[in-house]
Structure formats: structure tokens, C-alpha cells
Amino acid sequence: MGKADLRKFFKENDKPSVEALLLYVYEASKEAKTCIDFYLKPNEEEAYEKAVKKLEKVLNSSISVRECKKIIRDFEKLGASPEWVAKLHVGYVRVLTELIVAWGRDDEAFVNSVVIAYETMRDYIAVHGLEELYGKKVEAIEKYMAKNWIGFNELM
């Protein structure tokens, strides 16, 4: 079923049928519930805090870069402003860089993931014109990594 089928359903059915479908989806899917809640009452700070908690949980347990990327994508898909999404990117990269130094994580796959996360963060900030807002934080990450991670400058 695509968007066209959904639009057709909305046109062909009365308001109670559409409400019933929306309530069903709201109860059936945590992801749908989050999207609907944010749509009805957009609170970027609260959504950001929830995303940060999810990232912390993943980073403190499995350090699954894939899960972390999904958390950031889901936050962006909610409709959060670029400023909040960039803030999440910066926090995520900062923690990853600290993990490399603190834990000595230097296996190639993890290092590549950090480099990709760093480049994604930097590109996102540039595309959305947020250098003035986040430039100093990015510089701080770069200085920290240059000081504490041998080979950082060659990778970036």
C-alpha cells in the first residue's frame, strides 16, 4: 500500500473510519505513536532528550553504530528543526570520539564508522548553514581528536 492508496482511503471513507484507522495505528506502533504525538504537540527539546537517552543506552551497551544512525534518522524524520538535528549529530560524534580515546577502540570498522559520523555531522551543519552555531563545537571535537588520536588528521 502506498500513499496514493492511503489518500484514496481518506477520500472514500467517512471521518469515523479515518479516526478508527488512526487510533489503530497509534496503538499498534510505537513509532507511529511518537510521530503522531510530535505532530500534534511538537516539542523538539523533549524529543531531543528522548533521542539522547536512546543514544546513551545504545552507546553504553552494544555501541551499535547502525542503531545510533537510526535514532538520529528517526529524530530527523519527526520534523525536528535542523538546529536540533545538528545538536544530536554533534553530541553523538563527541561521544564516539571520546570512546575511541577512552577505550582505545581503534579497530578499522569502528574507526570508519566514526569518520563517517564525523563527515555526516560536518556536511549536515554545512548544508543547513549552521557553522556559526556549531562551528566551535566541531572545532573542539577536531582539537580533541588531533591531540588524543594518532592518525586523526590523516583520516579527516
Phi, psi and omega in degrees: 000131180249185180297324180297319178295323179293316177299320179297317178300317180297320181289323186274347184243156181280171184303316180299326178292318179293318178299317180298317178297314181297318178294321178299311180297320180301318181279331187278334187228122178298321180296317178295320179300315179299316180295315181294316178302314181293323180296318182284323180222080183294117177228092186297322181296317179295316178296322177298312181300320177296318179296320179298317179298320178296316179299315180300318180298314180293315183290334179272353180243285188259343187051047178278108180298323179300314179296320180296316178300320179296319179299316180293316178300315181297320178297317179295319180297333178302331184108018177296148181293155179304327179299317180288322179294317178298320178300320178293317177303312183298315179298319180297312181295320178302315180294318179300317181294324177293326178294321179301314183286311185293319185260354182067027179289103180231020176292147189304317182297316181293315179301316178299321178296320179294317179298316179296317179298318178298311181295322178297315178300309182299316180294318180300315180298317180293313182300324183264008176063039184254020182301320181295322182285321186243002182303316181292325179291320177295317177300319180297319177297314181298316179296317179301314182290320179297324181284323190252349185233106180295130180098354181302311184299328179288330181281332186266000000 
